[in-house]
Amino acid sequence: LAMQVAQSILRANLFEQTERMATTDGLTGLLNHRTFQARFDEALALAARYEKRVSFILTDIDHFKSVNDTYGHPVGDLVLKGVARILKRTARDTDVVARYGGEEFCIIMPETDAAGAKVIAERIRNEVQAAVFDTEQGPLKVTMSLGISTYPDVSREKQALIDKADQCLYFAKHNGRNRSV
């Protein structure tokens, strides 16, 4: 009986571990891109059904390539993990935080208008700017640019919302970086 219980517990733990590996990014522990896409679909469907807003933030660590080139990829990974922790800690409990790809992260913010999203984006930007990453070559600081779009103000289509946030992100990057647009 004890062996059967132990095997059942082991199977349940393995299932949970497999589920976590399938939905999260291995480096940062945030949701992965595929899971982000599904959660964004869900958030937009709820917003459409109940006539609510959803804001979307796309972020990028400024000059991240130079971090990897100067300090090495292990330090780049340290920065990615640190930024992921800041995003998770700074976002609200109802927000969905995911790794979008590379040094890009995204946040889905249910029932949030553009002004509310800008407040959260600025809070995140300030937290990232204040963070200090300890490296063998000394302390390292990074900044972040953020692009924001809001359903249904910008569009009712997911890809158009992503594209608009991406355009805003690149506007921020081409106009001085370390800003929310």
C-alpha positions as CSV (number, residue, x, y, z in Angstrom):
1,L,0.0,0.0,0.0
2,A,2.8,2.4,0.9
3,M,4.6,1.6,-2.4
4,Q,1.4,2.4,-4.4
5,V,0.9,5.7,-2.5
6,A,4.6,6.6,-3.1
7,Q,4.3,5.9,-6.8
8,S,1.1,7.9,-7.0
9,I,2.8,10.9,-5.3
10,L,5.8,10.5,-7.6
11,R,3.6,10.4,-10.7
12,A,1.8,13.5,-9.5
13,N,5.1,15.4,-8.9
14,L,6.4,14.3,-12.3
15,F,3.2,15.6,-14.0
16,E,3.5,18.9,-12.2
17,Q,7.1,19.2,-13.1
18,T,6.4,18.4,-16.8
19,E,3.6,21.0,-16.8
20,R,5.8,23.6,-15.4
21,M,8.6,22.9,-17.9
22,A,6.1,23.1,-20.8
23,T,4.7,26.5,-19.7
24,T,7.7,28.4,-18.3
25,D,11.0,29.7,-19.5
26,G,13.8,27.7,-18.2
27,L,16.2,30.6,-17.4
28,T,13.8,33.2,-15.9
29,G,11.0,31.1,-14.5
30,L,8.5,33.4,-16.2
31,L,5.8,32.1,-18.6
32,N,7.2,31.2,-22.0
33,H,6.1,32.7,-25.3
34,R,3.6,29.9,-26.2
35,T,1.9,30.2,-22.8
36,F,1.9,34.0,-23.2
37,Q,0.1,33.7,-26.5
38,A,-2.6,31.5,-25.0
39,R,-3.1,33.8,-21.9
40,F,-3.3,36.9,-24.1
41,D,-6.1,35.2,-26.2
42,E,-7.9,34.5,-22.9
43,A,-7.5,38.0,-21.6
44,L,-8.7,39.5,-24.9
45,A,-11.7,37.2,-25.0
46,L,-12.7,38.2,-21.5
47,A,-12.2,41.9,-22.3
48,A,-14.4,41.6,-25.4
49,R,-17.1,39.7,-23.5
50,Y,-17.3,42.1,-20.6
51,E,-16.3,45.3,-22.5
52,K,-13.2,45.9,-20.4
53,R,-9.7,47.1,-21.3
54,V,-6.5,45.1,-21.5
55,S,-3.2,46.8,-21.7
56,F,-0.1,45.1,-23.1
57,I,3.5,46.1,-22.4
58,L,6.5,44.9,-24.4
59,T,9.9,45.6,-22.9
60,D,13.5,45.4,-24.0
61,I,16.7,45.7,-22.0
62,D,18.6,48.6,-23.5
63,H,22.0,47.8,-25.0
64,F,21.8,44.1,-23.9
65,K,24.1,42.9,-26.6
66,S,26.9,45.0,-25.2
67,V,26.3,43.4,-21.8
68,N,26.9,40.0,-23.3
69,D,29.8,41.2,-25.4
70,T,31.5,43.1,-22.4
71,Y,30.7,40.9,-19.5
72,G,29.9,37.5,-21.1
73,H,26.8,35.4,-21.4
74,P,26.7,34.2,-17.8
75,V,26.4,37.8,-16.7
76,G,23.8,38.4,-19.4
77,D,21.9,35.5,-17.9
78,L,22.3,37.0,-14.4
79,V,20.8,40.2,-15.7
80,L,17.9,38.4,-17.4
81,K,17.0,36.6,-14.2
82,G,17.3,39.7,-12.2
83,V,15.1,41.7,-14.5
84,A,12.6,38.8,-14.6
85,R,12.4,39.0,-10.7
86,I,11.9,42.7,-10.8
87,L,9.1,42.4,-13.4
88,K,7.4,39.6,-11.4
89,R,7.7,41.6,-8.1
90,T,6.6,44.9,-9.6
91,A,3.7,43.7,-11.7
92,R,0.3,43.2,-10.0
93,D,-1.0,39.8,-9.0
94,T,-3.5,39.9,-11.8
95,D,-0.9,40.7,-14.5
96,V,0.6,38.0,-16.7
97,V,4.4,38.4,-17.0
98,A,6.2,36.4,-19.7
99,R,9.5,36.2,-21.5
100,Y,8.8,37.2,-25.0
101,G,12.1,36.2,-26.4
102,G,15.8,37.1,-26.0
103,E,16.0,40.1,-23.8
104,E,12.3,41.0,-24.4
105,F,9.6,40.5,-21.8
106,C,5.9,41.3,-21.9
107,I,3.1,41.9,-19.5
108,I,-0.6,41.5,-20.0
109,M,-2.6,43.8,-17.8
110,P,-6.4,42.9,-17.5
111,E,-8.8,45.7,-16.8
112,T,-6.1,48.3,-17.2
113,D,-6.3,51.5,-19.4
114,A,-3.4,53.1,-21.0
115,A,-2.8,55.6,-18.2
116,G,-2.8,52.8,-15.6
117,A,-0.4,50.8,-17.8
118,K,1.9,53.8,-18.1
119,V,2.1,54.0,-14.3
120,I,3.1,50.4,-14.0
121,A,5.5,50.7,-16.8
122,E,7.3,53.6,-15.2
123,R,7.4,51.8,-11.9
124,I,9.1,48.8,-13.6
125,R,11.5,51.1,-15.6
126,N,12.5,52.8,-12.4
127,E,13.0,49.5,-10.5
128,V,15.2,48.2,-13.3
129,Q,17.2,51.4,-13.5
130,A,17.8,51.3,-9.7
131,A,19.0,47.6,-9.7
132,V,22.7,46.8,-9.4
133,F,24.0,43.5,-10.7
134,D,27.2,42.4,-9.0
135,T,29.8,41.0,-11.5
136,E,33.4,40.0,-11.3
137,Q,34.1,43.2,-13.3
138,G,32.3,45.4,-10.8
139,P,28.7,46.6,-10.4
140,L,26.5,46.7,-13.5
141,K,23.4,48.7,-14.1
142,V,21.0,48.4,-17.0
143,T,18.0,50.3,-18.3
144,M,14.8,49.3,-20.0
145,S,12.6,50.6,-22.8
146,L,8.8,49.8,-22.7
147,G,6.1,50.0,-25.3
148,I,2.4,50.0,-24.4
149,S,-0.8,49.3,-26.3
150,T,-4.4,49.0,-25.0
151,Y,-7.4,47.0,-26.1
152,P,-9.8,48.2,-27.6
153,D,-8.3,51.8,-27.9
154,V,-5.5,50.7,-30.3
155,S,-7.1,47.7,-31.8
156,R,-9.4,44.7,-31.1
157,E,-6.9,42.3,-32.7
158,K,-4.1,40.7,-30.8
159,Q,-1.4,41.0,-33.4
160,A,-2.2,44.7,-34.0
161,L,-1.8,45.3,-30.2
162,I,1.5,43.5,-30.2
163,D,2.7,45.4,-33.3
164,K,1.7,48.7,-31.8
165,A,3.5,48.0,-28.5
166,D,6.5,47.0,-30.6
167,Q,6.3,50.3,-32.5
168,C,6.1,52.2,-29.3
169,L,9.1,50.2,-27.9
170,Y,11.2,51.1,-30.9
171,F,10.1,54.7,-30.7
172,A,11.4,54.7,-27.1
173,K,14.7,53.0,-28.2
174,H,15.2,55.5,-31.0
175,N,14.5,58.5,-28.9
176,G,16.9,58.1,-26.0
177,R,16.0,54.7,-24.5
178,N,15.1,54.2,-20.8
179,R,11.5,55.3,-21.3
180,S,7.9,54.1,-21.6
181,V,5.9,55.0,-24.7
